[in-house]
């Protein structure tokens, strides 16, 4: 397994895919040993709300592709 700290960093932009089609951009706010936190994006002033156990695909842009 890849160490999260070797891939992502604070203030890095990530893509969130919700509802299997809609994609949003978000910023990483904190990185821990195995976790990272993001600020949820605003859409027309409204913060993106997620349901409990809702699946979200997170894509991290890297130098040679996406993870």
ZIRAWO-V666569 format. One record per residue. N is the residue number from 0. SS is DSSP state (h for helix, s for strand, l for the rest). OMEGA is omega in whole degrees, -180 to 180 (NA if undefined). NEAR is the number of other C-alpha atoms within 10 Angstrom. Layout:
n->N ss->SS omega->OMEGA near->NEAR
n->N ss->SS omega->OMEGA near->NEAR
This chain:
n->0 ss->l omega->-178 near->3
n->1 ss->l omega->178 near->7
n->2 ss->l omega->-177 near->10
n->3 ss->h omega->-177 near->14
n->4 ss->h omega->178 near->14
n->5 ss->h omega->-176 near->7
n->6 ss->l omega->-174 near->11
n->7 ss->l omega->178 near->18
n->8 ss->l omega->180 near->16
n->9 ss->l omega->-180 near->14
n->10 ss->l omega->176 near->14
n->11 ss->l omega->179 near->14
n->12 ss->s omega->176 near->17
n->13 ss->s omega->176 near->19
n->14 ss->s omega->176 near->17
n->15 ss->s omega->176 near->18
n->16 ss->s omega->-177 near->16
n->17 ss->s omega->177 near->16
n->18 ss->l omega->176 near->10
n->19 ss->l omega->-180 near->9
n->20 ss->l omega->-174 near->6
n->21 ss->s omega->-179 near->8
n->22 ss->s omega->-179 near->15
n->23 ss->s omega->174 near->15
n->24 ss->s omega->179 near->15
n->25 ss->s omega->-179 near->18
n->26 ss->s omega->177 near->17
n->27 ss->s omega->-177 near->17
n->28 ss->s omega->-179 near->14
n->29 ss->s omega->178 near->15
n->30 ss->s omega->179 near->16
n->31 ss->l omega->-180 near->10
n->32 ss->l omega->-177 near->8
n->33 ss->l omega->-176 near->9
n->34 ss->l omega->169 near->10
n->35 ss->s omega->-178 near->15
n->36 ss->s omega->178 near->12
n->37 ss->s omega->171 near->17
n->38 ss->s omega->-179 near->14
n->39 ss->l omega->-176 near->17
n->40 ss->l omega->176 near->16
n->41 ss->s omega->177 near->13
n->42 ss->s omega->-177 near->9
n->43 ss->l omega->178 near->7
n->44 ss->l omega->-179 near->7
n->45 ss->s omega->178 near->9
n->46 ss->s omega->177 near->11
n->47 ss->l omega->180 near->13
n->48 ss->l omega->179 near->9
n->49 ss->l omega->177 near->11
n->50 ss->l omega->176 near->6
n->51 ss->l omega->-180 near->6
n->52 ss->l omega->177 near->6
n->53 ss->l omega->-180 near->8
n->54 ss->l omega->179 near->12
n->55 ss->l omega->177 near->14
n->56 ss->s omega->-180 near->11
n->57 ss->s omega->178 near->17
n->58 ss->s omega->179 near->16
n->59 ss->s omega->179 near->15
n->60 ss->s omega->179 near->15
n->61 ss->s omega->-176 near->10
n->62 ss->l omega->-175 near->6
n->63 ss->l omega->179 near->6
n->64 ss->s omega->180 near->8
n->65 ss->s omega->175 near->11
n->66 ss->l omega->NA near->10
